Amino acid sequence: MKSKFNIPPIPAVIIAIISVQCGAAIAKGLFPEIGAAATASLRIGLSAAILLITFRPNFFKFNIKQWKYLLLYGGSLGLMNMIFYSAIERIPIGLGVTLEFVGPLLLAIFGSKKAIDFIWVILSIIGIALIAPWTSNGLNVSGVLLALLAGGFWAAYIVLGGKISKIMKGGEAVSIGMLIATIIILPFGIFSGGLYHLTPKLLGLGTALALLSSAIPFTLEISALKQLPAKTFSILMSLEPAMASLAAFVFLKEHLSLTECAAVTCVVIASAGSSLTARKTKQLDLKVSEV
């Protein structure tokens, strides 16, 4: 019997997006204190500890195929986060999220087979184009390239998450993936020297960051990926740039322009449309299984 507390896949993705953007506001505040690499190490390391205590996976029961996907999944997860933090240390967070989304968006385009899917993809592209400050001068090139690279790892994370969710329990996959990610990026955090400046206050903020940006959203996402096609998940993630702009308004008091409001509208419609498509597909599958 399924638990009545299970969250449906589409609301789970939306909650994960909100959680990540709230965490991003905390992360931005930690950069001046300990730097991007140490912030990523703190976030992933504490998330791994929380998830390992929660799910207590048995490391000896997994086969070679499962460990192969765990290593790839954990590697993509860790590098995605560290590279993205390095990007938004150099460029505005809204632009960073927008550029990073290129990875999932390309995944959605290549995975689309129905004409209606391209409508949602096109709306997402319009929304991203409106949000991105293409006319900005003095843009940090390395920050742009790092954000695009993070997008590539984000696409890999989506594909690997979908595969691993079919052969493992979500909680076990995320907790071990986080541990692997920690092992990969922790040396960068130590080498940067930022971890040596931790205080009880910063550790508390790091714990909140770990919960909001990793432990909660990645657990929700791995559950959603088990029920949603990768392309549908990718289009839903088009809410990320819009939510980043909203977080900037709430936490940084940055007002949205008419163009930005139009962008938010585009991505919300795209996400709602993909949600309806996913629901219809699921209903069709249920009807077929009943025949």
C-alpha positions in Angstrom: 0.0 0.0 0.0 1.3 3.4 -0.9 1.7 6.0 1.8 -0.9 8.7 1.8 1.9 11.2 2.3 3.4 10.5 -1.1 3.7 13.6 -3.1 2.6 13.4 -6.8 5.4 13.9 -9.2 4.5 17.3 -10.6 3.9 19.1 -7.3 7.1 17.4 -6.0 9.1 19.1 -8.8 7.5 22.5 -8.1 8.3 22.2 -4.4 11.8 21.2 -5.2 12.3 24.2 -7.4 11.0 26.6 -4.7 13.2 24.9 -2.1 16.3 25.2 -4.3 15.8 29.0 -5.0 15.3 29.7 -1.3 18.6 27.8 -0.7 20.3 29.8 -3.4 19.6 33.0 -1.5 21.3 31.5 1.5 24.3 30.3 -0.6 24.7 33.8 -2.1 25.1 35.2 1.4 27.8 32.6 2.2 30.0 33.3 -0.8 31.7 36.4 0.7 32.4 34.5 3.9 33.8 31.1 2.6 33.7 31.2 -1.2 31.8 29.1 -3.8 33.8 25.8 -3.5 33.5 25.7 0.3 29.8 26.6 0.1 29.2 23.7 -2.3 31.2 21.3 -0.2 29.3 22.4 2.9 26.0 22.0 1.2 26.6 18.6 -0.4 28.5 17.2 2.7 25.8 18.2 5.2 23.1 16.9 2.8 24.9 13.6 2.5 25.1 13.3 6.3 21.4 14.1 6.7 20.3 11.7 4.0 22.5 8.8 5.2 21.2 9.1 8.7 17.6 9.2 7.4 17.7 6.4 4.9 20.6 4.2 6.3 21.4 2.4 3.0 23.1 -1.0 3.0 26.2 -0.4 0.9 26.9 -4.1 0.4 23.6 -5.1 -1.2 24.1 -3.2 -4.5 25.4 -4.9 -7.7 28.0 -3.7 -10.2 25.4 -2.1 -12.5 23.9 -0.1 -9.6 27.3 1.1 -8.4 28.1 2.2 -11.9 25.0 4.4 -12.1 25.6 5.6 -8.5 29.1 6.8 -9.4 27.9 8.6 -12.5 24.9 10.0 -10.7 26.9 11.2 -7.7 29.6 12.7 -9.9 27.2 14.7 -12.1 25.3 15.9 -9.0 28.5 17.1 -7.3 30.1 18.8 -10.3 26.8 20.4 -11.3 26.5 22.1 -8.0 30.1 23.2 -7.5 30.4 24.5 -11.1 27.1 26.4 -10.8 28.1 28.1 -7.6 31.4 29.1 -9.2 29.3 30.6 -12.1 27.0 32.7 -9.9 30.0 33.9 -8.0 30.9 35.7 -11.2 27.5 36.5 -12.8 24.0 37.4 -11.5 22.1 34.4 -10.2 19.2 34.9 -12.5 21.4 34.8 -15.5 23.3 31.8 -14.1 20.0 29.8 -13.7 18.9 30.9 -17.2 22.1 29.8 -18.9 22.3 26.6 -16.9 18.8 25.7 -18.1 20.2 25.3 -21.6 21.2 21.7 -20.7 17.8 20.5 -19.6 16.1 22.4 -22.4 18.3 20.7 -25.1 17.4 17.4 -23.4 13.7 18.2 -23.7 14.0 19.2 -27.4 15.9 16.0 -28.3 13.4 13.9 -26.3 10.3 15.3 -27.8 8.2 13.2 -30.2 4.8 14.8 -30.2 4.1 18.2 -31.8 2.5 19.5 -28.7 5.7 19.0 -26.7 7.5 21.5 -29.0 4.9 24.2 -28.1 6.0 24.0 -24.4 9.6 23.9 -25.4 9.2 27.0 -27.6 7.4 28.9 -24.8 10.3 28.0 -22.5 12.8 29.3 -25.0 10.9 32.6 -25.3 10.8 32.9 -21.5 14.5 32.3 -21.1 15.3 34.7 -23.9 13.3 37.4 -22.2 14.9 36.8 -18.8 18.5 36.7 -20.0 20.1 40.1 -20.1 21.6 39.6 -23.6 22.5 43.3 -23.9 24.5 43.5 -20.7 28.0 44.9 -21.0 31.0 43.6 -19.2 29.6 40.1 -18.6 32.1 37.7 -17.1 32.9 35.2 -19.9 34.2 32.5 -17.5 30.9 32.8 -15.5 28.9 32.3 -18.6 30.9 29.2 -19.7 30.7 27.7 -16.2 26.9 28.2 -16.1 26.6 26.4 -19.5 28.9 23.6 -18.3 26.8 23.2 -15.2 23.8 22.9 -17.6 25.5 20.0 -19.2 25.9 18.2 -15.9 22.3 19.1 -15.1 21.1 17.3 -18.2 23.3 14.3 -17.3 21.8 14.3 -13.7 18.3 14.2 -15.2 19.1 11.2 -17.5 21.0 9.3 -14.8 18.4 10.1 -12.2 15.7 8.6 -14.4 17.7 5.4 -15.0 18.8 4.9 -11.4 15.3 5.5 -10.0 14.2 2.4 -11.9 16.7 0.1 -10.3 17.0 1.5 -6.8 14.9 3.1 -4.1 15.0 6.9 -4.4 16.2 7.6 -0.8 19.1 5.2 -1.1 20.1 6.5 -4.5 20.1 10.1 -3.4 21.9 9.5 -0.1 24.7 7.5 -1.6 24.9 9.8 -4.6 25.4 12.7 -2.2 28.2 10.8 -0.4 29.9 10.2 -3.7 29.4 13.9 -4.7 31.0 14.9 -1.3 34.0 12.8 -1.9 34.5 14.4 -5.3 34.1 18.1 -4.4 35.4 18.2 -0.8 39.0 18.5 -1.9 38.1 21.6 -3.8 36.5 23.1 -0.7 39.5 22.3 1.5 42.0 23.6 -1.0 40.1 26.9 -1.3 40.6 27.5 2.4 37.0 28.6 3.0 36.1 25.7 5.2 38.7 26.8 7.8 36.6 30.0 8.4 33.4 28.2 9.5 31.7 29.5 12.6 28.6 28.1 14.4 26.4 30.7 12.6 27.8 29.8 9.2 27.4 26.1 10.0 23.8 26.7 10.9 23.3 28.5 7.6 25.0 25.7 5.8 22.6 23.2 7.4 19.6 25.2 6.2 21.3 25.4 2.8 21.8 21.6 2.7 18.1 21.0 3.5 16.7 23.5 1.1 19.1 23.1 -1.8 19.9 19.4 -1.7 18.4 17.1 0.8 14.7 18.1 0.2 14.7 18.9 -3.6 16.9 16.0 -4.7 14.8 13.5 -2.8 11.6 15.0 -4.3 13.2 15.0 -7.8 14.4 11.4 -7.7 10.8 10.4 -6.8 9.4 12.5 -9.6 11.9 11.1 -12.1 10.6 7.6 -11.4 7.1 8.6 -12.6 7.8 11.3 -15.2 9.6 11.1 -18.6 12.9 12.9 -18.7 11.6 15.4 -21.3 8.6 16.3 -19.2 10.8 16.8 -16.1 13.1 19.0 -18.2 10.3 21.2 -19.3 8.9 21.5 -15.8 12.4 22.7 -14.7 11.8 25.8 -17.0 10.3 27.3 -13.8 13.8 27.6 -12.4 14.7 30.9 -14.2 11.3 32.4 -13.3 11.6 31.3 -9.6 15.1 32.7 -9.5 13.7 36.1 -10.6 11.0 35.8 -8.0 13.5 34.9 -5.3 15.5 38.0 -6.3 12.3 40.1 -5.8 11.5 38.6 -2.4 15.0 38.3 -0.9 16.9 41.1 -2.7 14.0 43.5 -3.3 14.5 43.5 -7.1 11.4 44.4 -9.0 10.3 42.6 -12.1 10.0 44.6 -15.3 7.2 44.0 -17.8 9.6 42.0 -20.0 10.5 39.8 -17.0 6.8 39.4 -16.1 6.2 38.2 -19.7 9.0 35.7 -19.3 7.5 34.4 -16.1 4.1 34.0 -17.9 5.8 32.0 -20.7 7.5 29.6 -18.5 4.5 29.1 -16.2 2.3 28.3 -19.2 4.9 25.9 -20.6 5.1 24.1 -17.2 1.3 24.0 -16.9 1.0 22.6 -20.4 3.6 19.9 -19.9 1.9 19.0 -16.6 -1.4 18.5 -18.4 0.3 16.5 -21.1 2.0 14.3 -18.5 -1.4 13.7 -16.7 -3.2 12.8 -20.0 -0.4 10.3 -20.8 -0.6 8.8 -17.4 -4.3 8.4 -17.6 -4.0 6.7 -21.0 -1.5 4.3 -19.6 -3.9 3.5 -16.7 -6.7 2.8 -19.2 -4.6 0.5 -21.3 -3.5 -1.4 -18.2 -7.1 -2.0 -17.3 -8.0 -3.6 -20.7 
